[in-house]
Amino acid sequence: MRFNLLVLGGAYDSQCAYSAWRFASAAIEKGHHVSQVFFYQNGVHQASQLLNPLSDEFNSAQTWQSLAQEHELELRVCIAAAERRGIMDENLAREFNELNGNLAAGFQIAGLGEWQRACLESDRSLTFK
C-alpha cells in the first residue's frame, strides 16, 4: 500500500506531527510505502531549522529528517504557506532579500501540484491536523 500524508498542524500546537510520524514509521515497518509527507498551513513550521525544542520534547524537524533519510521519503513544504509564515529555502531568501533561508535540510519547497500528484499516485492519502 502506498500512502501520502498531509500535515496541517504546527510544531507545538497539536499532536498531529507526532501522530503523522508514528503512522509513517509504523506503515514503513509493516512493509508499506510512504511516498510523500506534505506540510501545509501551520504544518510548514515543522520544516524550520530554527526550531529549538527542549531536550525531552519531540523534535519534529530532526525526526522527519531521520525518517526521510532512512527510507527515501519526500518531505514537501507548501511554498505559499511557507512564504506567509517566514519559512524559506535559500532561493526564496534571495528573492526576499534575506540573508539566509531557514528551511531544514531534507525538506523541499513545493507547490500544491506536488501534493495532487502524490494523491493520484498513492493508494491512500491521510490528513493530520
Secondary structure, DSSP 8 states (H G I E B T S, - for coil): -EEEEEE-S-SSS-SHHHHHHHHHHHHHHTT-EEEEEEE-GGGGGGGBTT----TTS--HHHHHHHHHHHHT-EEEEEHHHHHHTT---HHHHHHTT-S---B-TTEEEE-HHHHHHHHHHSSEEEEE-
